[in-house]
Amino acid sequence: MLAGIYGRFTEGFDTSDLKTVKRLLGDLSRPPDSDESGRELFSIE
């Protein structure tokens, strides 16, 4: 739902609110077993 709302904006991406939303969406899109760079922390072989 948040991604849909964020996607409707066409300007204002430099505001603190939209920066926070972008960061949150990035965090939510990463796999749970990864660090901030997106690298996997654990490997199951």
PDB file of all heavy atoms in Angstrom:
ATOM      1  N   MET A   1       0.826  -1.187   0.000  1.00  0.00           N
ATOM      2  CA  MET A   1       0.000   0.000   0.000  1.00  0.00           C
ATOM      3  C   MET A   1       0.878   1.262   0.000  1.00  0.00           C
ATOM      4  O   MET A   1       0.609   2.210  -0.735  1.00  0.00           O
ATOM      5  CB  MET A   1      -0.899  -0.011   1.228  1.00  0.00           C
ATOM      6  CG  MET A   1      -1.916   1.084   1.236  1.00  0.00           C
ATOM      7  SD  MET A   1      -3.153   0.747   2.487  1.00  0.00           S
ATOM      8  CE  MET A   1      -3.156   2.262   3.329  1.00  0.00           C
ATOM      9  N   LEU A   2       1.922   1.239   0.819  1.00  0.00           N
ATOM     10  CA  LEU A   2       2.814   2.392   0.910  1.00  0.00           C
ATOM     11  C   LEU A   2       3.532   2.649  -0.419  1.00  0.00           C
ATOM     12  O   LEU A   2       3.658   3.786  -0.847  1.00  0.00           O
ATOM     13  CB  LEU A   2       3.830   2.187   2.027  1.00  0.00           C
ATOM     14  CG  LEU A   2       4.772   3.341   2.319  1.00  0.00           C
ATOM     15  CD1 LEU A   2       4.013   4.607   2.673  1.00  0.00           C
ATOM     16  CD2 LEU A   2       5.715   2.961   3.445  1.00  0.00           C
ATOM     17  N   ALA A   3       3.956   1.580  -1.076  1.00  0.00           N
ATOM     18  CA  ALA A   3       4.634   1.732  -2.368  1.00  0.00           C
ATOM     19  C   ALA A   3       3.702   2.368  -3.397  1.00  0.00           C
ATOM     20  O   ALA A   3       4.141   3.190  -4.203  1.00  0.00           O
ATOM     21  CB  ALA A   3       5.129   0.385  -2.869  1.00  0.00           C
ATOM     22  N   GLY A   4       2.431   2.013  -3.367  1.00  0.00           N
ATOM     23  CA  GLY A   4       1.467   2.602  -4.293  1.00  0.00           C
ATOM     24  C   GLY A   4       1.279   4.085  -4.071  1.00  0.00           C
ATOM     25  O   GLY A   4       1.209   4.866  -5.018  1.00  0.00           O
ATOM     26  N   ILE A   5       1.219   4.468  -2.822  1.00  0.00           N
ATOM     27  CA  ILE A   5       1.073   5.894  -2.491  1.00  0.00           C
ATOM     28  C   ILE A   5       2.333   6.654  -2.878  1.00  0.00           C
ATOM     29  O   ILE A   5       2.272   7.708  -3.499  1.00  0.00           O
ATOM     30  CB  ILE A   5       0.754   6.070  -1.001  1.00  0.00           C
ATOM     31  CG1 ILE A   5      -0.616   5.470  -0.690  1.00  0.00           C
ATOM     32  CG2 ILE A   5       0.811   7.540  -0.594  1.00  0.00           C
ATOM     33  CD1 ILE A   5      -0.912   5.336   0.787  1.00  0.00           C
ATOM     34  N   TYR A   6       3.484   6.104  -2.527  1.00  0.00           N
ATOM     35  CA  TYR A   6       4.766   6.745  -2.855  1.00  0.00           C
ATOM     36  C   TYR A   6       4.912   6.906  -4.374  1.00  0.00           C
ATOM     37  O   TYR A   6       5.409   7.912  -4.854  1.00  0.00           O
ATOM     38  CB  TYR A   6       5.916   5.911  -2.290  1.00  0.00           C
ATOM     39  CG  TYR A   6       7.284   6.472  -2.581  1.00  0.00           C
ATOM     40  CD1 TYR A   6       7.787   7.540  -1.855  1.00  0.00           C
ATOM     41  CD2 TYR A   6       8.091   5.914  -3.573  1.00  0.00           C
ATOM     42  CE1 TYR A   6       9.045   8.046  -2.113  1.00  0.00           C
ATOM     43  CE2 TYR A   6       9.348   6.417  -3.837  1.00  0.00           C
ATOM     44  CZ  TYR A   6       9.820   7.482  -3.106  1.00  0.00           C
ATOM     45  OH  TYR A   6      11.066   7.995  -3.370  1.00  0.00           O
ATOM     46  N   GLY A   7       4.444   5.913  -5.114  1.00  0.00           N
ATOM     47  CA  GLY A   7       4.546   5.943  -6.570  1.00  0.00           C
ATOM     48  C   GLY A   7       3.718   7.035  -7.226  1.00  0.00           C
ATOM     49  O   GLY A   7       3.947   7.386  -8.381  1.00  0.00           O
ATOM     50  N   ARG A   8       2.764   7.591  -6.518  1.00  0.00           N
ATOM     51  CA  ARG A   8       1.924   8.654  -7.083  1.00  0.00           C
ATOM     52  C   ARG A   8       2.607  10.019  -7.055  1.00  0.00           C
ATOM     53  O   ARG A   8       2.175  10.935  -7.760  1.00  0.00           O
ATOM     54  CB  ARG A   8       0.619   8.744  -6.314  1.00  0.00           C
ATOM     55  CG  ARG A   8      -0.263   7.538  -6.510  1.00  0.00           C
ATOM     56  CD  ARG A   8      -1.539   7.672  -5.734  1.00  0.00           C
ATOM     57  NE  ARG A   8      -2.278   6.415  -5.736  1.00  0.00           N
ATOM     58  CZ  ARG A   8      -3.258   6.141  -4.934  1.00  0.00           C
ATOM     59  NH1 ARG A   8      -3.661   7.037  -4.048  1.00  0.00           N
ATOM     60  NH2 ARG A   8      -3.870   4.983  -4.989  1.00  0.00           N
ATOM     61  N   PHE A   9       3.642  10.148  -6.240  1.00  0.00           N
ATOM     62  CA  PHE A   9       4.324  11.448  -6.151  1.00  0.00           C
ATOM     63  C   PHE A   9       5.177  11.680  -7.384  1.00  0.00           C
ATOM     64  O   PHE A   9       5.805  10.768  -7.912  1.00  0.00           O
ATOM     65  CB  PHE A   9       5.203  11.512  -4.901  1.00  0.00           C
ATOM     66  CG  PHE A   9       4.411  11.732  -3.644  1.00  0.00           C
ATOM     67  CD1 PHE A   9       3.886  10.661  -2.938  1.00  0.00           C
ATOM     68  CD2 PHE A   9       4.189  13.011  -3.164  1.00  0.00           C
ATOM     69  CE1 PHE A   9       3.148  10.854  -1.785  1.00  0.00           C
ATOM     70  CE2 PHE A   9       3.451  13.223  -2.015  1.00  0.00           C
ATOM     71  CZ  PHE A   9       2.925  12.137  -1.325  1.00  0.00           C
ATOM     72  N   THR A  10       5.176  12.926  -7.851  1.00  0.00           N
ATOM     73  CA  THR A  10       5.986  13.294  -9.008  1.00  0.00           C
ATOM     74  C   THR A  10       7.040  14.330  -8.651  1.00  0.00           C
ATOM     75  O   THR A  10       7.901  14.641  -9.462  1.00  0.00           O
ATOM     76  CB  THR A  10       5.098  13.859 -10.137  1.00  0.00           C
ATOM     77  OG1 THR A  10       4.384  14.999  -9.641  1.00  0.00           O
ATOM     78  CG2 THR A  10       4.108  12.805 -10.622  1.00  0.00           C
ATOM     79  N   GLU A  11       6.964  14.859  -7.440  1.00  0.00           N
ATOM     80  CA  GLU A  11       7.952  15.837  -6.978  1.00  0.00           C
ATOM     81  C   GLU A  11       7.993  15.801  -5.455  1.00  0.00           C
ATOM     82  O   GLU A  11       7.194  15.119  -4.820  1.00  0.00           O
ATOM     83  CB  GLU A  11       7.610  17.244  -7.458  1.00  0.00           C
ATOM     84  CG  GLU A  11       6.227  17.723  -7.044  1.00  0.00           C
ATOM     85  CD  GLU A  11       5.880  19.072  -7.631  1.00  0.00           C
ATOM     86  OE1 GLU A  11       6.063  19.257  -8.845  1.00  0.00           O
ATOM     87  OE2 GLU A  11       5.414  19.919  -6.866  1.00  0.00           O
ATOM     88  N   GLY A  12       8.950  16.501  -4.876  1.00  0.00           N
ATOM     89  CA  GLY A  12       9.054  16.561  -3.431  1.00  0.00           C
ATOM     90  C   GLY A  12       9.892  15.450  -2.830  1.00  0.00           C
ATOM     91  O   GLY A  12       9.848  15.215  -1.630  1.00  0.00           O
ATOM     92  N   PHE A  13      10.665  14.769  -3.670  1.00  0.00           N
ATOM     93  CA  PHE A  13      11.455  13.644  -3.189  1.00  0.00           C
ATOM     94  C   PHE A  13      12.598  14.066  -2.278  1.00  0.00           C
ATOM     95  O   PHE A  13      13.228  13.211  -1.662  1.00  0.00           O
ATOM     96  CB  PHE A  13      11.987  12.818  -4.361  1.00  0.00           C
ATOM     97  CG  PHE A  13      10.883  12.170  -5.151  1.00  0.00           C
ATOM     98  CD1 PHE A  13      10.504  12.680  -6.389  1.00  0.00           C
ATOM     99  CD2 PHE A  13      10.211  11.069  -4.655  1.00  0.00           C
ATOM    100  CE1 PHE A  13       9.489  12.089  -7.113  1.00  0.00           C
ATOM    101  CE2 PHE A  13       9.180  10.474  -5.371  1.00  0.00           C
ATOM    102  CZ  PHE A  13       8.820  10.986  -6.605  1.00  0.00           C
ATOM    103  N   ASP A  14      12.854  15.356  -2.166  1.00  0.00           N
ATOM    104  CA  ASP A  14      13.914  15.836  -1.274  1.00  0.00           C
ATOM    105  C   ASP A  14      13.386  16.160   0.126  1.00  0.00           C
ATOM    106  O   ASP A  14      14.147  16.540   1.000  1.00  0.00           O
ATOM    107  CB  ASP A  14      14.614  17.059  -1.878  1.00  0.00           C
ATOM    108  CG  ASP A  14      13.648  18.194  -2.178  1.00  0.00           C
ATOM    109  OD1 ASP A  14      12.440  17.928  -2.325  1.00  0.00           O
ATOM    110  OD2 ASP A  14      14.098  19.342  -2.278  1.00  0.00           O
ATOM    111  N   THR A  15      12.087  15.958   0.361  1.00  0.00           N
ATOM    112  CA  THR A  15      11.524  16.216   1.688  1.00  0.00           C
ATOM    113  C   THR A  15      11.846  15.045   2.615  1.00  0.00           C
ATOM    114  O   THR A  15      12.042  13.914   2.174  1.00  0.00           O
ATOM    115  CB  THR A  15       9.993  16.390   1.625  1.00  0.00           C
ATOM    116  OG1 THR A  15       9.410  15.172   1.164  1.00  0.00           O
ATOM    117  CG2 THR A  15       9.600  17.539   0.704  1.00  0.00           C
ATOM    118  N   SER A  16      11.900  15.327   3.906  1.00  0.00           N
ATOM    119  CA  SER A  16      12.274  14.290   4.866  1.00  0.00           C
ATOM    120  C   SER A  16      11.250  13.150   4.889  1.00  0.00           C
ATOM    121  O   SER A  16      11.627  11.988   5.052  1.00  0.00           O
ATOM    122  CB  SER A  16      12.450  14.885   6.259  1.00  0.00           C
ATOM    123  OG  SER A  16      11.232  15.408   6.738  1.00  0.00           O
ATOM    124  N   ASP A  17       9.979  13.446   4.713  1.00  0.00           N
ATOM    125  CA  ASP A  17       8.960  12.403   4.725  1.00  0.00           C
ATOM    126  C   ASP A  17       9.157  11.404   3.581  1.00  0.00           C
ATOM    127  O   ASP A  17       9.113  10.189   3.785  1.00  0.00           O
ATOM    128  CB  ASP A  17       7.559  12.993   4.637  1.00  0.00           C
ATOM    129  CG  ASP A  17       7.153  13.730   5.896  1.00  0.00           C
ATOM    130  OD1 ASP A  17       7.707  13.426   6.969  1.00  0.00           O
ATOM    131  OD2 ASP A  17       6.266  14.602   5.801  1.00  0.00           O
ATOM    132  N   LEU A  18       9.362  11.919   2.381  1.00  0.00           N
ATOM    133  CA  LEU A  18       9.514  11.012   1.239  1.00  0.00           C
ATOM    134  C   LEU A  18      10.863  10.299   1.273  1.00  0.00           C
ATOM    135  O   LEU A  18      10.972   9.151   0.819  1.00  0.00           O
ATOM    136  CB  LEU A  18       9.316  11.761  -0.079  1.00  0.00           C
ATOM    137  CG  LEU A  18       7.877  12.211  -0.348  1.00  0.00           C
ATOM    138  CD1 LEU A  18       7.760  12.856  -1.721  1.00  0.00           C
ATOM    139  CD2 LEU A  18       6.899  11.060  -0.228  1.00  0.00           C
ATOM    140  N   LYS A  19      11.885  10.927   1.816  1.00  0.00           N
ATOM    141  CA  LYS A  19      13.171  10.242   1.994  1.00  0.00           C
ATOM    142  C   LYS A  19      13.010   9.074   2.961  1.00  0.00           C
ATOM    143  O   LYS A  19      13.551   7.993   2.745  1.00  0.00           O
ATOM    144  CB  LYS A  19      14.235  11.206   2.518  1.00  0.00           C
ATOM    145  CG  LYS A  19      14.732  12.179   1.485  1.00  0.00           C
ATOM    146  CD  LYS A  19      15.773  13.098   2.095  1.00  0.00           C
ATOM    147  CE  LYS A  19      16.279  14.115   1.103  1.00  0.00           C
ATOM    148  NZ  LYS A  19      17.278  15.005   1.711  1.00  0.00           N
ATOM    149  N   THR A  20      12.248   9.288   4.025  1.00  0.00           N
ATOM    150  CA  THR A  20      12.003   8.230   5.011  1.00  0.00           C
ATOM    151  C   THR A  20      11.236   7.073   4.383  1.00  0.00           C
ATOM    152  O   THR A  20      11.569   5.903   4.598  1.00  0.00           O
ATOM    153  CB  THR A  20      11.226   8.792   6.218  1.00  0.00           C
ATOM    154  OG1 THR A  20      11.999   9.837   6.812  1.00  0.00           O
ATOM    155  CG2 THR A  20      10.936   7.718   7.240  1.00  0.00           C
ATOM    156  N   VAL A  21      10.225   7.390   3.592  1.00  0.00           N
ATOM    157  CA  VAL A  21       9.431   6.347   2.931  1.00  0.00           C
ATOM    158  C   VAL A  21      10.309   5.556   1.970  1.00  0.00           C
ATOM    159  O   VAL A  21      10.252   4.326   1.940  1.00  0.00           O
ATOM    160  CB  VAL A  21       8.220   6.948   2.195  1.00  0.00           C
ATOM    161  CG1 VAL A  21       7.534   5.906   1.335  1.00  0.00           C
ATOM    162  CG2 VAL A  21       7.244   7.543   3.188  1.00  0.00           C
ATOM    163  N   LYS A  22      11.147   6.233   1.207  1.00  0.00           N
ATOM    164  CA  LYS A  22      12.018   5.542   0.261  1.00  0.00           C
ATOM    165  C   LYS A  22      12.961   4.596   0.994  1.00  0.00           C
ATOM    166  O   LYS A  22      13.166   3.454   0.582  1.00  0.00           O
ATOM    167  CB  LYS A  22      12.825   6.553  -0.559  1.00  0.00           C
ATOM    168  CG  LYS A  22      13.695   5.903  -1.594  1.00  0.00           C
ATOM    169  CD  LYS A  22      14.430   6.926  -2.420  1.00  0.00           C
ATOM    170  CE  LYS A  22      15.304   6.251  -3.457  1.00  0.00           C
ATOM    171  NZ  LYS A  22      16.021   7.225  -4.265  1.00  0.00           N
ATOM    172  N   ARG A  23      13.521   5.054   2.105  1.00  0.00           N
ATOM    173  CA  ARG A  23      14.420   4.210   2.888  1.00  0.00           C
ATOM    174  C   ARG A  23      13.667   3.005   3.463  1.00  0.00           C
ATOM    175  O   ARG A  23      14.151   1.878   3.432  1.00  0.00           O
ATOM    176  CB  ARG A  23      15.079   5.029   4.000  1.00  0.00           C
ATOM    177  CG  ARG A  23      16.150   4.302   4.758  1.00  0.00           C
ATOM    178  CD  ARG A  23      16.930   5.179   5.722  1.00  0.00           C
ATOM    179  NE  ARG A  23      16.081   6.011   6.562  1.00  0.00           N
ATOM    180  CZ  ARG A  23      15.975   7.345   6.479  1.00  0.00           C
ATOM    181  NH1 ARG A  23      16.679   8.008   5.593  1.00  0.00           N
ATOM    182  NH2 ARG A  23      15.187   8.015   7.283  1.00  0.00           N
ATOM    183  N   LEU A  24      12.469   3.235   3.965  1.00  0.00           N
ATOM    184  CA  LEU A  24      11.652   2.152   4.518  1.00  0.00           C
ATOM    185  C   LEU A  24      11.309   1.119   3.449  1.00  0.00           C
ATOM    186  O   LEU A  24      11.424  -0.090   3.667  1.00  0.00           O
ATOM    187  CB  LEU A  24      10.374   2.709   5.131  1.00  0.00           C
ATOM    188  CG  LEU A  24       9.376   1.703   5.665  1.00  0.00           C
ATOM    189  CD1 LEU A  24       9.979   0.870   6.780  1.00  0.00           C
ATOM    190  CD2 LEU A  24       8.118   2.410   6.157  1.00  0.00           C
ATOM    191  N   LEU A  25      10.919   1.574   2.270  1.00  0.00           N
ATOM    192  CA  LEU A  25      10.598   0.645   1.186  1.00  0.00           C
ATOM    193  C   LEU A  25      11.828  -0.162   0.772  1.00  0.00           C
ATOM    194  O   LEU A  25      11.723  -1.352   0.476  1.00  0.00           O
ATOM    195  CB  LEU A  25      10.022   1.402  -0.011  1.00  0.00           C
ATOM    196  CG  LEU A  25       8.612   1.966   0.181  1.00  0.00           C
ATOM    197  CD1 LEU A  25       8.233   2.859  -0.998  1.00  0.00           C
ATOM    198  CD2 LEU A  25       7.599   0.864   0.382  1.00  0.00           C
ATOM    199  N   GLY A  26      12.992   0.479   0.775  1.00  0.00           N
ATOM    200  CA  GLY A  26      14.225  -0.237   0.471  1.00  0.00           C
ATOM    201  C   GLY A  26      14.528  -1.299   1.508  1.00  0.00           C
ATOM    202  O   GLY A  26      14.910  -2.422   1.179  1.00  0.00           O
ATOM    203  N   ASP A  27      14.338  -0.948   2.773  1.00  0.00           N
ATOM    204  CA  ASP A  27      14.564  -1.915   3.855  1.00  0.00           C
ATOM    205  C   ASP A  27      13.600  -3.092   3.745  1.00  0.00           C
ATOM    206  O   ASP A  27      13.986  -4.239   3.969  1.00  0.00           O
ATOM    207  CB  ASP A  27      14.390  -1.257   5.224  1.00  0.00           C
ATOM    208  CG  ASP A  27      15.498  -0.277   5.565  1.00  0.00           C
ATOM    209  OD1 ASP A  27      16.541  -0.272   4.865  1.00  0.00           O
ATOM    210  OD2 ASP A  27      15.319   0.483   6.537  1.00  0.00           O
ATOM    211  N   LEU A  28      12.363  -2.814   3.411  1.00  0.00           N
ATOM    212  CA  LEU A  28      11.364  -3.875   3.323  1.00  0.00           C
ATOM    213  C   LEU A  28      11.564  -4.777   2.103  1.00  0.00           C
ATOM    214  O   LEU A  28      11.126  -5.918   2.103  1.00  0.00           O
ATOM    215  CB  LEU A  28       9.956  -3.268   3.283  1.00  0.00           C
ATOM    216  CG  LEU A  28       9.502  -2.583   4.567  1.00  0.00           C
ATOM    217  CD1 LEU A  28       8.167  -1.877   4.339  1.00  0.00           C
ATOM    218  CD2 LEU A  28       9.409  -3.570   5.709  1.00  0.00           C
ATOM    219  N   SER A  29      12.247  -4.275   1.081  1.00  0.00           N
ATOM    220  CA  SER A  29      12.436  -5.077  -0.126  1.00  0.00           C
ATOM    221  C   SER A  29      13.649  -5.991  -0.033  1.00  0.00           C
ATOM    222  O   SER A  29      13.805  -6.888  -0.858  1.00  0.00           O
ATOM    223  CB  SER A  29      12.566  -4.175  -1.356  1.00  0.00           C
ATOM    224  OG  SER A  29      13.781  -3.451  -1.311  1.00  0.00           O
ATOM    225  N   ARG A  30      14.514  -5.763   0.964  1.00  0.00           N
ATOM    226  CA  ARG A  30      15.685  -6.606   1.144  1.00  0.00           C
ATOM    227  C   ARG A  30      15.306  -7.914   1.822  1.00  0.00           C
ATOM    228  O   ARG A  30      14.444  -7.914   2.692  1.00  0.00           O
ATOM    229  CB  ARG A  30      16.714  -5.894   2.039  1.00  0.00           C
ATOM    230  CG  ARG A  30      17.802  -5.281   1.243  1.00  0.00           C
ATOM    231  CD  ARG A  30      18.922  -4.820   2.139  1.00  0.00           C
ATOM    232  NE  ARG A  30      18.859  -3.370   2.197  1.00  0.00           N
ATOM    233  CZ  ARG A  30      18.598  -2.659   3.271  1.00  0.00           C
ATOM    234  NH1 ARG A  30      18.410  -3.224   4.423  1.00  0.00           N
ATOM    235  NH2 ARG A  30      18.530  -1.364   3.213  1.00  0.00           N
ATOM    236  N   PRO A  31      15.969  -9.010   1.438  1.00  0.00           N
ATOM    237  CA  PRO A  31      15.716 -10.268   2.141  1.00  0.00           C
ATOM    238  C   PRO A  31      16.076 -10.135   3.618  1.00  0.00           C
ATOM    239  O   PRO A  31      17.002  -9.392   3.958  1.00  0.00           O
ATOM    240  CB  PRO A  31      16.657 -11.269   1.456  1.00  0.00           C
ATOM    241  CG  PRO A  31      17.118 -10.618   0.211  1.00  0.00           C
ATOM    242  CD  PRO A  31      16.944  -9.142   0.379  1.00  0.00           C
ATOM    243  N   PRO A  32      15.382 -10.813   4.499  1.00  0.00           N
ATOM    244  CA  PRO A  32      15.637 -10.660   5.933  1.00  0.00           C
ATOM    245  C   PRO A  32      17.025 -11.104   6.359  1.00  0.00           C
ATOM    246  O   PRO A  32      17.536 -10.635   7.366  1.00  0.00           O
ATOM    247  CB  PRO A  32      14.566 -11.522   6.601  1.00  0.00           C
ATOM    248  CG  PRO A  32      13.970 -12.341   5.540  1.00  0.00           C
ATOM    249  CD  PRO A  32      14.292 -11.708   4.226  1.00  0.00           C
ATOM    250  N   ASP A  33      17.669 -11.970   5.593  1.00  0.00           N
ATOM    251  CA  ASP A  33      19.001 -12.449   5.947  1.00  0.00           C
ATOM    252  C   ASP A  33      20.096 -11.709   5.188  1.00  0.00           C
ATOM    253  O   ASP A  33      21.061 -12.302   4.726  1.00  0.00           O
ATOM    254  CB  ASP A  33      19.120 -13.955   5.674  1.00  0.00           C
ATOM    255  CG  ASP A  33      18.225 -14.765   6.571  1.00  0.00           C
ATOM    256  OD1 ASP A  33      17.843 -14.251   7.638  1.00  0.00           O
ATOM    257  OD2 ASP A  33      17.909 -15.911   6.223  1.00  0.00           O
ATOM    258  N   SER A  34      19.957 -10.395   5.046  1.00  0.00           N
ATOM    259  CA  SER A  34      20.971  -9.611   4.351  1.00  0.00           C
ATOM    260  C   SER A  34      21.323  -8.389   5.182  1.00  0.00           C
ATOM    261  O   SER A  34      20.570  -7.963   6.043  1.00  0.00           O
ATOM    262  CB  SER A  34      20.473  -9.179   2.969  1.00  0.00           C
ATOM    263  OG  SER A  34      19.402  -8.278   3.083  1.00  0.00           O
ATOM    264  N   ASP A  35      22.509  -7.839   4.911  1.00  0.00           N
ATOM    265  CA  ASP A  35      22.896  -6.628   5.617  1.00  0.00           C
ATOM    266  C   ASP A  35      22.431  -5.415   4.819  1.00  0.00           C
ATOM    267  O   ASP A  35      21.706  -5.541   3.850  1.00  0.00           O
ATOM    268  CB  ASP A  35      24.397  -6.595   5.889  1.00  0.00           C
ATOM    269  CG  ASP A  35      25.244  -6.537   4.618  1.00  0.00           C
ATOM    270  OD1 ASP A  35      24.677  -6.346   3.521  1.00  0.00           O
ATOM    271  OD2 ASP A  35      26.468  -6.668   4.716  1.00  0.00           O
ATOM    272  N   GLU A  36      22.862  -4.227   5.206  1.00  0.00           N
ATOM    273  CA  GLU A  36      22.376  -3.006   4.555  1.00  0.00           C
ATOM    274  C   GLU A  36      22.778  -2.911   3.092  1.00  0.00           C
ATOM    275  O   GLU A  36      22.154  -2.207   2.322  1.00  0.00           O
ATOM    276  CB  GLU A  36      22.869  -1.782   5.319  1.00  0.00           C
ATOM    277  CG  GLU A  36      22.196  -1.645   6.670  1.00  0.00           C
ATOM    278  CD  GLU A  36      22.622  -0.395   7.409  1.00  0.00           C
ATOM    279  OE1 GLU A  36      23.277   0.466   6.797  1.00  0.00           O
ATOM    280  OE2 GLU A  36      22.288  -0.282   8.580  1.00  0.00           O
ATOM    281  N   SER A  37      23.845  -3.606   2.693  1.00  0.00           N
ATOM    282  CA  SER A  37      24.272  -3.562   1.292  1.00  0.00           C
ATOM    283  C   SER A  37      23.517  -4.575   0.437  1.00  0.00           C
ATOM    284  O   SER A  37      23.682  -4.609  -0.766  1.00  0.00           O
ATOM    285  CB  SER A  37      25.776  -3.830   1.190  1.00  0.00           C
ATOM    286  OG  SER A  37      26.049  -5.180   1.535  1.00  0.00           O
ATOM    287  N   GLY A  38      22.679  -5.407   1.073  1.00  0.00           N
ATOM    288  CA  GLY A  38      21.935  -6.415   0.340  1.00  0.00           C
ATOM    289  C   GLY A  38      22.629  -7.756   0.270  1.00  0.00           C
ATOM    290  O   GLY A  38      22.126  -8.703  -0.308  1.00  0.00           O
ATOM    291  N   ARG A  39      23.851  -7.848   0.855  1.00  0.00           N
ATOM    292  CA  ARG A  39      24.582  -9.114   0.848  1.00  0.00           C
ATOM    293  C   ARG A  39      23.968 -10.063   1.861  1.00  0.00           C
ATOM    294  O   ARG A  39      23.521  -9.653   2.925  1.00  0.00           O
ATOM    295  CB  ARG A  39      26.057  -8.890   1.216  1.00  0.00           C
ATOM    296  CG  ARG A  39      26.791  -8.063   0.178  1.00  0.00           C
ATOM    297  CD  ARG A  39      28.198  -7.873   0.611  1.00  0.00           C
ATOM    298  NE  ARG A  39      28.156  -7.102   1.868  1.00  0.00           N
ATOM    299  CZ  ARG A  39      29.150  -6.388   2.338  1.00  0.00           C
ATOM    300  NH1 ARG A  39      30.293  -6.352   1.700  1.00  0.00           N
ATOM    301  NH2 ARG A  39      29.039  -5.709   3.453  1.00  0.00           N
ATOM    302  N   GLU A  40      23.986 -11.340   1.507  1.00  0.00           N
ATOM    303  CA  GLU A  40      23.454 -12.344   2.430  1.00  0.00           C
ATOM    304  C   GLU A  40      24.368 -12.481   3.637  1.00  0.00           C
ATOM    305  O   GLU A  40      25.584 -12.471   3.518  1.00  0.00           O
ATOM    306  CB  GLU A  40      23.339 -13.704   1.735  1.00  0.00           C
ATOM    307  CG  GLU A  40      22.189 -13.785   0.767  1.00  0.00           C
ATOM    308  CD  GLU A  40      21.971 -15.191   0.274  1.00  0.00           C
ATOM    309  OE1 GLU A  40      22.272 -16.143   1.017  1.00  0.00           O
ATOM    310  OE2 GLU A  40      21.504 -15.323  -0.855  1.00  0.00           O
ATOM    311  N   LEU A  41      23.779 -12.570   4.818  1.00  0.00           N
ATOM    312  CA  LEU A  41      24.539 -12.753   6.039  1.00  0.00           C
ATOM    313  C   LEU A  41      24.752 -14.230   6.337  1.00  0.00           C
ATOM    314  O   LEU A  41      25.753 -14.615   6.928  1.00  0.00           O
ATOM    315  CB  LEU A  41      23.816 -12.096   7.223  1.00  0.00           C
ATOM    316  CG  LEU A  41      23.645 -10.586   7.131  1.00  0.00           C
ATOM    317  CD1 LEU A  41      22.840 -10.094   8.326  1.00  0.00           C
ATOM    318  CD2 LEU A  41      25.001  -9.895   7.108  1.00  0.00           C
ATOM    319  N   PHE A  42      23.812 -15.063   5.922  1.00  0.00           N
ATOM    320  CA  PHE A  42      23.883 -16.481   6.201  1.00  0.00           C
ATOM    321  C   PHE A  42      23.711 -17.237   4.899  1.00  0.00           C
ATOM    322  O   PHE A  42      22.926 -16.849   4.045  1.00  0.00           O
ATOM    323  CB  PHE A  42      22.782 -16.911   7.180  1.00  0.00           C
ATOM    324  CG  PHE A  42      22.807 -16.149   8.461  1.00  0.00           C
ATOM    325  CD1 PHE A  42      21.927 -15.094   8.687  1.00  0.00           C
ATOM    326  CD2 PHE A  42      23.731 -16.466   9.442  1.00  0.00           C
ATOM    327  CE1 PHE A  42      21.952 -14.383   9.857  1.00  0.00           C
ATOM    328  CE2 PHE A  42      23.765 -15.760  10.626  1.00  0.00           C
ATOM    329  CZ  PHE A  42      22.883 -14.716  10.839  1.00  0.00           C
ATOM    330  N   SER A  43      24.423 -18.313   4.802  1.00  0.00           N
ATOM    331  CA  SER A  43      24.290 -19.133   3.606  1.00  0.00           C
ATOM    332  C   SER A  43      24.008 -20.561   4.034  1.00  0.00           C
ATOM    333  O   SER A  43      24.706 -21.122   4.875  1.00  0.00           O
ATOM    334  CB  SER A  43      25.593 -19.086   2.786  1.00  0.00           C
ATOM    335  OG  SER A  43      25.496 -19.935   1.686  1.00  0.00           O
ATOM    336  N   ILE A  44      22.971 -21.143   3.470  1.00  0.00           N
ATOM    337  CA  ILE A  44      22.619 -22.527   3.764  1.00  0.00           C
ATOM    338  C   ILE A  44      22.998 -23.338   2.547  1.00  0.00           C
ATOM    339  O   ILE A  44      22.517 -23.085   1.436  1.00  0.00           O
ATOM    340  CB  ILE A  44      21.110 -22.664   4.057  1.00  0.00           C
ATOM    341  CG1 ILE A  44      20.740 -21.838   5.269  1.00  0.00           C
ATOM    342  CG2 ILE A  44      20.755 -24.127   4.248  1.00  0.00           C
ATOM    343  CD1 ILE A  44      19.262 -21.804   5.545  1.00  0.00           C
ATOM    344  N   GLU A  45      23.864 -24.277   2.750  1.00  0.00           N
ATOM    345  CA  GLU A  45      24.306 -25.112   1.623  1.00  0.00           C
ATOM    346  C   GLU A  45      23.902 -26.530   1.814  1.00  0.00           C
ATOM    347  O   GLU A  45      23.691 -27.026   2.838  1.00  0.00           O
ATOM    348  CB  GLU A  45      25.818 -25.021   1.480  1.00  0.00           C
ATOM    349  CG  GLU A  45      26.217 -23.608   1.127  1.00  0.00           C
ATOM    350  CD  GLU A  45      27.709 -23.476   0.886  1.00  0.00           C
ATOM    351  OE1 GLU A  45      28.324 -24.451   0.459  1.00  0.00           O
ATOM    352  OE2 GLU A  45      28.238 -22.414   1.121  1.00  0.00           O
TER     353      GLU A  45
END
